[in-house]
Amino acid sequence: MMENLQKGLIVKALGGFYYVQIKDNIIECRARGIFRKKELSPVVGDYVTVQKTGSDTGTIEDIIDRKNYLIRPPLANLDYLLIVTSICDPIPNTIIIDKLIAISEYKQIEPIIIITKNDLEDTKALQQCYEHAGFTVFSVNYHTNEWVSEIKQRLKGCVCAFVGNTGVGKSSFLNVLCPDFQIKTAQISQKLGRGKHTTRHVEFYYLQDVNTYIADTPGFSSIDMLQYDLILKDDLQYCFREFEPFLGRCKFTGCSHTVEKGCAVLEALQKGEIESSRHKSYLEMYQQAKNIKEWELK
């Protein structure tokens, strides 16, 4: 029987090492070889049991059952996925926002939309679009801090991650949220119209005043999202929460909510009860999902 087994939370993964928070200490760990045989890797957010091998080193012996798991970025046990988009420089990409939301819904993680740079352009239209769809939206800029306490209270006692395309200001947002982080940021590439990658690995930052863990993640593209965290076409309708009141009310069973006559979702779209940009994203995602096979999810 093993001695010194302790439970902890993986707060950083880098170069084959896992840094596990156990009470007030960080233990540098390797994972047992058995995980490779099971094709299972520990990720940031995992609760694990650790066999200590020294005062600040150990071996991960087991991964405690996850309530959710993202493949890319590799994270587990999230309460919130905070989806960051800038209103300009770069301009919002609603298909990326909606794909992130769909993955979040599919994994049963509550999405929150963060719109940055509201001092440069009006965010009202974008904010209303997502509030109408049933999401919490924060519109912020980095020159004021009246929004900080409200967001902190929303995240109190939770585990969450910030995601979004490169250049939208995730690291800058975290630096305002907690200046002690001082996460590296980069300027937007004027030639390419996007930001440089400034976050090279997934790592939790701890907001001690509200007992919250926040992950800053590398920027990634829409191709990455559906390449890793895939959603089958029949499941996609359940990843758009504003569709829910109309599901089961279509004239024909098996309705795809794309072109069918008697579709309750399309009728709601025509009445303005569903945002056109959201349904447009659904159509694009549905066409992509039609080509996904069930074996690809394994």
C-alpha positions in Angstrom: 0.0 0.0 0.0 1.4 3.4 -1.0 2.2 6.0 1.6 2.2 9.7 1.3 -0.5 9.8 -1.4 -2.0 13.3 -1.6 -4.7 14.9 -3.7 -3.9 18.0 -5.7 -4.7 20.2 -8.7 -2.5 20.4 -11.8 -1.9 24.1 -12.3 0.7 24.0 -15.0 2.0 21.5 -17.6 5.3 22.1 -19.4 7.8 19.8 -21.1 6.5 16.5 -19.7 6.4 17.9 -16.1 3.2 18.6 -14.2 3.1 21.2 -11.4 0.5 20.1 -8.8 -0.9 22.4 -6.2 -1.1 20.5 -2.9 -2.4 22.8 -0.1 0.1 25.7 -0.1 2.9 23.9 -2.0 3.6 23.3 -5.7 5.0 19.8 -6.4 6.9 19.0 -9.7 5.7 15.7 -10.9 6.1 13.2 -13.7 3.2 11.0 -14.8 3.3 7.2 -14.4 4.0 5.3 -17.6 0.7 3.5 -17.3 -1.1 6.7 -18.5 0.7 6.3 -21.9 -0.5 2.7 -22.2 -4.1 3.9 -21.5 -3.6 6.8 -24.0 -4.5 9.2 -21.3 -2.5 12.3 -20.4 -2.9 14.5 -17.3 -3.9 18.1 -18.2 -4.2 21.4 -16.4 -7.3 21.3 -14.3 -7.1 17.7 -13.4 -7.4 16.6 -9.8 -4.8 13.9 -9.2 -3.3 11.8 -6.5 0.4 12.2 -6.1 3.1 9.9 -4.5 5.7 12.2 -3.2 9.3 11.3 -4.0 11.0 14.3 -2.3 10.1 17.5 -0.5 8.9 19.2 -3.8 8.8 16.3 -6.3 6.4 13.4 -6.9 4.7 11.1 -9.3 1.1 11.3 -10.5 -0.5 8.0 -9.6 -4.1 8.6 -10.7 -6.4 11.1 -12.4 -9.7 11.7 -10.5 -12.8 11.5 -12.7 -13.3 14.7 -14.8 -16.6 16.5 -15.1 -15.5 17.9 -18.5 -12.5 18.0 -20.7 -11.3 20.1 -23.6 -8.8 18.6 -26.1 -7.5 21.9 -27.4 -6.6 23.8 -25.3 -6.0 20.8 -23.0 -8.0 21.6 -19.9 -10.3 19.8 -17.4 -13.0 20.5 -14.8 -13.9 24.0 -16.0 -16.9 25.9 -14.6 -16.7 28.8 -17.1 -15.2 29.4 -20.5 -14.6 33.1 -21.0 -14.6 33.8 -24.7 -12.6 37.0 -25.5 -13.1 39.0 -28.6 -12.0 42.5 -29.5 -14.4 45.0 -31.1 -11.6 46.1 -33.4 -7.9 45.4 -34.2 -8.7 42.5 -34.9 -12.4 42.8 -35.8 -14.8 40.3 -34.3 -15.0 36.9 -35.9 -18.5 35.6 -35.0 -18.0 32.2 -36.5 -15.0 31.7 -34.1 -17.0 33.0 -31.2 -19.9 30.7 -32.0 -17.7 27.7 -32.5 -16.2 28.3 -29.1 -19.7 28.7 -27.6 -20.9 25.5 -29.2 -17.9 23.5 -27.9 -18.5 25.0 -24.4 -22.1 24.1 -24.5 -21.3 20.6 -25.7 -18.9 20.1 -22.9 -21.3 21.5 -20.3 -19.2 24.5 -19.5 -20.9 27.8 -19.1 -19.7 30.4 -21.7 -19.3 34.1 -20.9 -18.5 36.6 -23.7 -15.9 39.3 -23.0 -15.7 42.1 -25.6 -12.6 44.2 -25.3 -11.5 47.7 -26.5 -14.9 49.3 -26.1 -13.0 52.7 -25.8 -12.2 52.4 -29.5 -15.5 51.3 -31.0 -19.2 50.8 -29.9 -19.8 47.3 -28.7 -23.6 47.6 -28.3 -24.7 45.6 -31.4 -22.4 42.7 -30.7 -23.3 42.7 -27.0 -27.0 42.7 -27.7 -26.7 39.8 -30.2 -25.2 37.5 -27.6 -27.4 38.7 -24.7 -30.4 38.0 -26.9 -29.1 34.5 -27.4 -29.0 34.0 -23.6 -25.4 34.7 -22.7 -23.7 36.8 -20.1 -21.6 39.5 -21.9 -19.1 42.0 -20.4 -17.9 45.0 -22.5 -14.6 46.4 -21.2 -11.5 48.4 -21.9 -8.2 48.5 -20.1 -8.2 52.2 -19.1 -10.9 51.8 -16.5 -11.4 49.1 -13.8 -15.1 49.4 -12.7 -15.8 46.1 -14.4 -13.1 44.2 -12.5 -15.0 43.6 -9.2 -18.1 42.4 -11.1 -16.3 39.9 -13.1 -14.3 38.6 -10.1 -17.5 38.1 -8.2 -19.0 36.1 -11.1 -15.9 33.8 -11.1 -15.6 33.5 -7.3 -14.6 30.0 -6.2 -14.5 28.7 -9.8 -12.1 27.2 -12.3 -12.2 28.9 -15.7 -10.3 29.6 -18.8 -9.9 32.5 -21.2 -9.9 31.6 -24.9 -10.1 33.4 -28.2 -8.3 34.0 -31.4 -4.8 35.6 -31.2 -4.6 39.4 -30.7 -7.9 39.9 -28.9 -6.3 40.8 -25.6 -6.6 37.7 -23.3 -3.3 38.3 -21.6 -3.9 42.1 -21.3 -7.3 41.3 -19.7 -5.7 39.0 -17.1 -3.1 41.7 -16.3 -5.9 44.2 -15.6 -7.8 41.6 -13.6 -4.8 40.9 -11.5 -1.7 43.1 -12.0 0.5 40.7 -10.1 0.3 38.3 -13.1 2.2 40.5 -15.6 1.6 38.1 -18.4 3.6 38.8 -21.5 1.6 40.5 -24.4 2.5 41.3 -28.0 1.5 44.0 -30.5 -0.8 43.2 -33.4 1.0 42.4 -36.6 -0.2 45.1 -39.0 0.9 43.0 -42.0 -1.1 39.9 -41.1 -3.8 41.6 -39.0 -3.4 39.3 -36.1 -1.5 39.1 -32.9 1.6 37.0 -32.2 1.3 34.1 -29.9 2.4 35.2 -26.4 1.2 32.2 -24.4 3.2 29.0 -25.1 1.6 26.7 -22.6 -1.5 26.3 -20.5 -1.2 27.5 -17.0 -3.5 28.4 -14.1 -3.2 31.8 -12.4 -4.7 32.1 -8.9 -6.9 35.0 -7.8 -6.5 34.6 -4.1 -9.1 37.3 -3.1 -11.9 35.3 -4.8 -10.4 31.8 -4.6 -10.4 31.4 -8.4 -8.2 29.6 -10.9 -7.9 31.1 -14.3 -6.1 29.6 -17.3 -4.5 31.7 -20.0 -4.3 29.7 -23.2 -2.5 30.0 -26.5 -4.5 31.7 -29.3 -5.8 29.3 -32.0 -7.9 29.2 -35.1 -11.3 27.9 -36.0 -9.7 25.0 -37.8 -8.1 23.9 -34.6 -11.4 23.9 -32.7 -13.4 21.6 -34.9 -10.4 19.5 -35.7 -10.0 18.5 -32.0 -13.3 19.0 -30.1 -15.7 17.7 -32.7 -19.5 17.9 -32.6 -21.7 15.6 -34.7 -24.4 17.2 -36.8 -27.3 15.7 -34.8 -25.8 17.1 -31.6 -25.1 20.6 -32.9 -28.7 21.9 -32.5 -28.4 21.4 -28.7 -25.3 23.6 -28.7 -27.3 26.7 -29.7 -29.3 27.4 -26.6 -31.7 29.8 -28.3 -32.9 26.9 -30.4 -34.2 25.0 -27.4 -37.7 26.5 -27.1 -38.4 25.5 -30.8 -36.8 22.0 -30.9 -39.5 19.3 -31.3 -41.9 21.7 -32.8 -40.8 21.3 -36.4 -43.3 19.7 -38.9 -41.0 16.8 -39.8 -38.9 14.7 -37.5 -35.1 14.8 -38.1 -35.3 18.4 -39.1 -31.8 19.9 -39.7 -33.1 23.5 -39.2 -31.4 24.6 -42.4 -33.9 24.8 -45.3 -36.9 22.7 -44.3 -40.5 23.9 -44.7 -42.3 23.9 -41.4 -39.1 24.3 -39.4 -39.9 26.0 -36.1 -36.3 27.2 -35.8 -36.4 28.9 -39.2 -39.8 30.5 -38.3 -38.3 31.9 -35.1 -35.4 33.2 -37.2 -37.8 35.0 -39.5 -39.6 36.6 -36.5 -36.3 37.9 -35.1 -36.4 35.5 -32.1 -33.1 34.0 -33.2 -30.2 36.2 -34.3 -29.3 35.8 -38.0 -25.6 35.8 -37.4 -26.0 32.9 -34.9 -28.0 30.9 -37.4 -25.5 31.6 -40.1 -22.8 30.2 -37.9 -25.0 27.2 -37.3 -25.4 26.6 -41.0 -21.6 26.7 -41.5 -20.9 24.4 -38.6 -23.7 22.0 -39.8 -22.1 21.7 -43.2 -18.7 20.9 -41.6 -20.3 18.5 -39.1 -22.0 16.5 -41.9 -18.5 15.2 -42.8 -17.6 14.1 -39.3 -17.7 10.3 -38.6 -18.5 8.9 -35.2 -15.2 7.0 -35.1 -13.4 10.4 -35.3 -14.7 11.2 -31.8 -13.0 8.2 -30.2 
